[in-house]
Amino acid sequence: MNDAVFHSFFLIFTGAAVFASIALYGRQPMLVAYIVLGALLGPFGFGLVPDVQLIADISRIGIIFLLFLLGLDMQPQALFNVFKKVTLVTLISSSLFALIGYGVGFLFGFTQLENIIIGAAMMFSSTIIGIKLLPTTILHHRHIGEMMIGMLLVQDFLAIFILLILLSGQDGQIDFTQIGLAVLALPMLIGFCIGAVRLILLPLFTRFDRMGEYVFLLAIGWCLGISELAEVAGLSREIGAFIAGITIATSPIAQYIALSLKPLRDFFLILFFFSLGAQFNLALLSELIYPALLLGGSMLVIKPVVFRFLLHQQSEKNIFAWDIGFRLGQISEFSLLIAYVATSASLIGNLASHLIQAAAILTFLMSSYIVVLSFPNPIAVKEHLRRD
């Protein structure tokens, strides 16, 4: 094994274990610890892990597994009624957040395309933080849990659509012809997946379901195979992984696959968040401090108010509307992915990308504090708020 690669993995995972322990004691989300570790060890910090691009390339597999598992967790029929309730709220709120993000970018002199992408990155809330701080045994299967999950899933659909657009961009231009071809390829890929699942995949799972190793292997092969097929069809590997997941979501074995793949997903996601931090140029903080504070602070203040108002208009009680609003009051990990993809496609500059990252990290931190100190959650400091 290449000593440099082993040394990098040693620093990343041993350091992540230490920083995650500190984060948990400090009631912080672990992904913030991974980003901070990356900033410290990366080329803009102490330079102990210089080859960040290799780590970033490897870590992309984590995003592919994340979207595959997101698809596996979707049960369209069960969520249909929830979608009817939350779709309008989600679309209106996301549009408002995008306008605010656009306005902040415009105020600080970014280009029009950068302002649009900054606005797009503000549309979403963190699935990881929202679900991790939601008490599963008390609230997850009640009304508030259903509403939150429904809103996050609608946001995820929007994020996937935006990623589809961004992934068509090259050298600072968006190829609308490629988007059109991708839109045509999308239903064909879905139809192919549905047929392959019914004729090939499910019979194989049914016959060999007792062989855990084979089920694990077949699930990974299906995920990565459809991901690569989507890439060839002009979509993206991420979109392919999502389709691969949702087409087998109704299978009885879907939850077993999800449980089997979560540790593998987490392994690569640690690398992903580390690489984001490692690519964060700390020297730009002096230029970003004011726009990042304004952008992140406005999201922390405005998101709960907007969610509360819109949910109250749908006859939700004030206490539930505020609860959901504050739990969804941060920027999403999808925002970080949007910044990464847009930068890779040369659609935004380095400063705009770092603005999105800095604002996201700020909201991750502050939103976690607000929820942990004020609402029922599994890691509450106050005993009467602690719910498993």
N, C-alpha and C positions, 0 to 999 in steps of 0.2 A: 504494500500500500504506500502511496505517496505520503511521505512524512508531513508535508505541508498541509495536505487535506486532513489527515488525522489530527494534527495539531489544531487546525481551525475548528474541527468538530469538537475536540476536547474543550477548547475555550468557549465555544458557543453553548454546549449543553451543560458543562459544569458551571459556567458562569450563569446560565439561565436558571439552573437549580438554586443557586445562591440568591440571585436577584428575585426569583419567584417567591422564595421563602420570606425574604424581606418584605416583598409586596403584600403577601398574605397577612403577615403580622401587622402591616400598616393598613390593612383593609383596602388594598389597591388591586385593580385587575391585572392579571399576570401579563397580558399582552403589552401593557405599558412597560413592564419590567424588561421584556424582550427588546422593545424599541430602544429603551435607554441603554441597555447593554450593547446593542448594535452601535449606537452613537459613540459610546466610550471605546469600544474595541475596533471600530472601523477605521478607514483611512483618514477621516476627518477628526478622529479622536486620538487614541494612542497608537493606531496603526498596527495592532497585533493580528488583525485579520485583514490583510490587504486585498485579497482577491474576492471582492464582494460580488462581482458579476457572476462568478461560478456559483456562489451560494444562492444568488437571486434566481439563476436559471434552474437550479435544483428545486428551489422552494416553490416554483410555480406549480409543481405537482400537488402541493398542499391546497392551492386554490381549486385545482381540478377536483380533488377529493371533497373539498368543502361544498362545491356546487352539486356534486354527485349525491352526497348525503342530504343536502337540502331537497333535492328531488325525491329521494327515498322517503323523506318524512312527510311529503305532501299526499293527502288523501282528498282528491278533488270533490267528491260527493259530500264528505263530512264537513268540508270548509266552505261549501257553496253558500250556505245561508250567512255565514260570517262575512264572506266577501261582499255580499250584497249590502251589508251594513257599513263596511269600512272602506270600500273602494272609493266612494265620493270624498270621504274625509281625507283619505290618503292622497288622492290626486290634488285636491285643493291645497292641503297643507304643504305637499312637496313643491307645488308651483310657487307658493309664497316663499318658502325657504330658498328656492332657486333664485327668485328675484332679489332677495336680500343678499345672497352670496354674490350675484352679479353686481349689485350696487356697491358692495364693499370693494370688489375688484376694480370697478370703474373709478371709485373715489381715490384709489391709490395708483392709478395710471397703468393698469394692465391692459393688454390688447383685448379687442372685442371677443375673439375666440377664447382667450384665456378666461375672460369674465364669464363666458357661457359655461365653460368647463368647471370653473370655481363654483358657479351657481349649481350646476348639476351635482357636484360632490356634496353640496349641503342638503340635498333632498332627502337623505336617508338617515335612519337611526341604527344604532349598533345592535345587531341580532345577538352577538356574543354577550354584551353587557346586559341588554334587556332581559334575556332568558336566564343568564347565570344569576341575576339578582332577583329573580321571580321565585317565590317559594313554591316548589313543585307540589308538595302534598296538600297545601292549603288553597292556593290560588290558581295553579296551572290549569286545572280542569273546570274552573268556574268561569263566570262571565268575563271578568277582567283578563284572565289568561287567554281566553278565546279571542277577545278583541285585540289584545296586543299581538298575538301570533298572527292573526289575520292581517293586521296592518303591516307587520314586518314582512310577510310573504308578498303582499302587493308591492311594497317597496323593493323587494328582491326582484320581482318581475321588471319593474322600472329600471333597476340597476343593470339587469342583464340586457335589456334593450339598449341602454346607453353604452354599455360595453361593446355591444354589437356594432354600433356606429363608430365608436372610437377605434375599434380593432380594424376598421376599414381604412383608417387614416394612414398615410405614409408621407414623410417629408413635409409635414405641416399642412397637408391638404386632405380633405375627406373625400373619398371616392364614392360618389352617389350611385354610379353604375354598379360598383361592387356591392353596395348595400342592397340595390334592387335584385341582383342575382342571388344574394344571400337570403333575402326575404322569400324568393321563389324556391330556394333550396331547402328552407326550413320545414315546410309541410312535407316535402318529399322525405327528408331525413326522419321526421316524426313517424310517418307512415311506414318507412322501412323498419324502424325500431319496434313499433307495435307488432308488425308481422313477425320479426325475428324473435321477439319475446314469446309470442304465442306458439310459434312453430318449433323453435329450437331451445330457447333459454329455459322456459318454464318446464318443459319435459325433462331437461337435463337436471334442473334443480330437484324436481320431484323424484327422479330415479336415484339420485346420489346425495340426497339431502342429509344423510347421516355421516357423510364424509366431510367434516368441517374444513379440512385443508383444501378439498376440491371446490367447495362452495366459495371459500375465500379467494382462491385462484380465479375461478370463473367470474366472480364479481369484479375483480381488478381488471381482468382481461376485457370484460364487457365495457367497463368505464373507460379504459384507455383506448380500446378499439374504436368506440363511437366518438371519442374525443378526436382521434386522428382522422376519422372519416369526416367529421364536421370541419376540421381544418382544411382538408382537401376540397370540400364543397364550398369553401369561401366563407364559412362562419368562423368559429373559433373553437379551440379545444375546450374552453370553459363552457361555452354553450352546449357543446356535444356532451360533456359530462352531466350537465343539468338534465338534458333530454334522456340520457341513459338512465339516470336515477328515477325520473318521474314515470317512465314507461314500465318500470317494475315495482312501483310504489304500492300497487294493490295486491301484490303477491304476498302470501303468508310469510315468506322467507325474507321479506324486505327489512324487517326490524332486526333480524339476526345479522344480516349483512351490515346494516348500519352500526350495530354494536361492535362487530368485528373490525370495521374499518376506521372507527373513531381514533384509536391510538395511532394508527398510521397517518391519518389526517393531521393529528396534533403534532406529530413529529415534524412534518413538513411545514406546518403553520408556524412553528417556532422559528424555523429557518426563514420563513417569509417575513415575519415581523422583525426578526433580527436584521435581515438585509435592508428593510425599510429604514431602520434606525442607522445602520451603517452607511447608507447613502445620503443621510441627512447632513448637510454641510453646516456645522456649528458656526462657521464664520459668518453665515448669512443671518444669524439671529438678530444682530444689530439692525439690519434692514427690515426684518420681518416682525419685530416685537410688537409694534403698534397695529399693523393690519391683522396679525394673528390674534392679538387680544380683542380687537374689535369684532373680527369674524367669529371667533370661538365664543366670546362673551355674548354676542347678539344671539347666537344659536341657543346658548344655555338659558337666556331670558325669554326669547320669543317662542321657542318650540313648545314649552309647557303651556304658555298662554294660548297659542293657536290651537293646540290639541284640545285643551280644556273647552275653549269656545265652540269648536266644531262638534265635539262629542256631546256637549250640553245641548246643542241645537238638535241633536238626534235623541233627545230625551234621556241621556245618560245622567246619573246623579253627579253632583259636583265633586263628591269625595272620590268617585271612581275616575271622573274625567281628569282631575288634578293628578291622581295617582299614575294613570297611564301617561299623562303629559310629561311628568318629571322622569318617569322611567325611560321615556323615549326622547329625552332632552339633550342627546349628544349627537355627534356626527358618527358615521358608520365606518366599519372596516372596509366596506365597499368603496367609501370615499378615498381611502388609501390606495385601493386597487385602481380606481379611476385615475388618480394622480400618476400612478406607476405606468399604466397603459398609455395615457395621453403623453407622458414624457417620452416613453419608448417610441411612439409614433411621431415625435417632434411637433405635436400639436400645441404644447405649452412649453414655456421656458422653465429653467431650473428654479427660478424664484417663485413662480406661481405654484409649482409642484410642492416646494417646501412650505409655502403658505398653507396649502391644504393639509399637509402632514402636521405642521405645528398646531393648527387650529383643532385638528382631530385629536391629537394627544392631549391638548388642554381640556377639551370637552370630555374625553374619556375619564380623566382624572377628577374633574370637578363634579361631573354627573354621578360618578361612583360615590363620592363623598355625600352628595345630597341624598341619594337613595339609601345608602347605608345608615345615615344618621336620622332619616325622617320617615322611612316607609318599611313595612315588613319585608325582610329579606333573610337569606340563610346566614349572613356574616354580620348581622347588626351588632353594634357596640352596646346598645341598650337591650336589656334582657326582654322587655315586653315587646320589642319589635322583631326579635329573632324567630324566624319561621323556617323550618327545613323544607 
